[in-house]
Amino acid sequence: MALEPVVRRAVSSDLDPIVEIDGVSRLALIDQRGGHAWLAEHPALANLVAVDVIEHCVVGLIDDVVVGLALWEIVDDSERGAILRIDRVHVVSQARELGFGDALLAMMVDIGRTRGCRYVEAQALPGDRETKNLYERAGITARLITVSRRLEG
C-alpha cells in the first residue's frame, strides 16, 4: 500500500519542526553551486517573525510528524499582476520519492489561484536536478536564468 502524502497549511505547533527542517536544508546548500548566494538572500526561518512563517508555509506530514515544508509569498508586478513566489521547498531525506514535494507544490499553487495570482515563480540552484524536475512536473519552467560573478577589487 502506497503512502498518500498529507499536506496542509502550517499551524503554530509546527514552528519548531519547520525551523529544524529549514536548518537542515540550509546546511545542505552550503556546498551546492550558488548556495552561498541563495543563503545570503533568503534568511533562515528561525530569524523571521514566527507568525509570518506560519502564515506563508505549508507542511507535509507522516503520522502528524512534519517531514516537509514549502514557503511562499505573493508579490505584485506592475505588468504581470499578482505572482505566487515559491521561496523554498524541502522534504527530509527519509520522506523523499513519496510525492510530498509535488503535493506541497500543488497546495501552494491552489493558494495562489484563490488569491488571484496569475503566475507562479520559483528558483532552483544550478545543478539541482531534483528541484528543477519537481518544478517542471508542475508545469513551472525557466523563463530567465541569472548568472553572476564576483568582481575583485
C-alpha positions in Angstrom: 0.0 0.0 0.0 1.5 3.3 -1.1 1.7 6.2 1.3 -0.6 9.1 0.3 1.2 12.4 1.0 -0.7 14.5 3.6 -0.2 18.3 3.3 -1.9 21.2 5.0 -1.3 24.8 5.9 1.1 25.2 8.8 -0.1 25.9 12.3 1.8 27.3 15.3 2.6 23.9 16.8 4.6 23.2 13.5 7.0 26.0 14.1 9.8 24.1 15.8 10.0 21.3 13.2 9.7 23.9 10.4 12.7 25.7 11.8 14.6 22.5 12.3 13.9 21.3 8.7 14.9 24.7 7.3 18.2 24.5 9.3 19.0 21.1 7.8 18.1 22.4 4.3 20.3 25.4 4.7 23.3 23.2 5.7 22.9 21.1 2.6 23.0 24.3 0.4 26.4 25.4 1.7 28.3 23.1 -0.7 26.0 23.5 -3.7 26.9 25.8 -6.5 25.0 29.0 -5.9 24.2 28.0 -2.4 26.0 30.8 -0.6 24.2 33.5 -2.7 20.8 31.9 -2.1 21.5 31.7 1.6 22.5 35.3 1.7 19.3 36.4 0.0 16.9 34.1 2.0 17.1 34.4 5.8 16.8 31.4 8.0 13.2 30.8 9.1 14.4 31.0 12.7 15.3 34.7 12.1 11.8 35.6 10.7 8.7 36.6 12.6 7.0 33.3 13.6 3.5 34.4 12.7 4.7 35.3 9.2 6.4 31.9 8.7 3.3 30.1 9.8 1.0 32.3 7.6 3.1 31.5 4.5 4.1 27.9 5.0 2.6 24.6 4.0 3.8 21.3 5.5 3.9 17.6 4.6 3.1 15.1 7.4 3.5 11.5 8.1 1.6 10.5 11.2 1.4 14.1 12.4 5.2 14.5 12.1 6.3 17.3 9.8 8.5 15.8 7.1 8.5 18.7 4.5 7.8 22.4 4.2 7.2 24.9 1.5 7.3 28.7 1.9 5.6 31.1 -0.4 4.8 34.8 -0.8 2.6 36.8 -3.1 4.2 39.8 -4.9 2.7 42.3 -7.2 4.2 43.0 -10.6 3.1 46.1 -12.5 3.0 44.2 -15.8 2.0 40.7 -14.8 -0.2 41.2 -11.8 -0.1 39.0 -8.6 2.7 36.4 -8.6 2.9 33.4 -6.3 6.6 33.2 -5.5 7.8 30.0 -4.0 10.6 30.8 -1.6 11.7 27.3 -0.7 10.6 23.6 -0.7 12.3 20.9 1.4 11.4 17.4 2.2 13.5 15.4 4.7 15.6 12.7 3.0 13.7 9.8 4.6 10.4 11.1 3.1 11.7 11.8 -0.5 10.3 10.0 -3.5 6.9 9.7 -1.8 5.2 12.6 -3.6 5.5 15.2 -0.8 7.3 17.8 -3.0 4.5 17.5 -5.6 1.8 17.7 -3.0 3.3 20.8 -1.3 3.7 22.5 -4.7 0.1 21.7 -5.7 -1.2 23.2 -2.4 0.8 26.4 -2.9 -0.5 26.7 -6.5 -4.0 26.3 -5.2 -3.3 29.1 -2.6 -2.0 31.3 -5.4 -5.1 30.7 -7.5 -7.5 31.5 -4.7 -5.6 34.7 -4.0 -5.8 35.9 -7.6 -2.3 35.1 -8.7 -1.7 34.9 -12.5 1.8 33.4 -12.4 3.9 31.2 -10.2 7.7 31.6 -9.9 10.3 29.5 -8.1 14.1 29.2 -8.0 16.4 26.2 -8.3 20.1 26.2 -7.8 22.4 25.4 -10.7 22.7 21.6 -10.9 19.8 20.9 -8.6 18.1 18.5 -10.9 15.6 17.2 -8.2 14.2 20.7 -7.6 14.2 21.5 -11.4 12.3 18.3 -12.1 9.8 19.0 -9.3 9.0 22.4 -10.8 8.8 21.0 -14.3 6.4 18.3 -13.3 4.1 21.1 -12.1 4.5 23.0 -15.4 6.9 25.6 -14.0 9.7 26.1 -16.5 12.6 28.5 -16.8 11.9 31.9 -18.2 15.1 33.6 -17.1 18.5 32.4 -16.0 20.5 34.8 -13.9 24.3 34.4 -14.0 26.7 36.1 -11.6 30.5 36.6 -11.0 32.2 38.4 -8.2 34.5 41.2 -9.3 37.7 41.5 -7.3 39.0 44.9 -6.3 
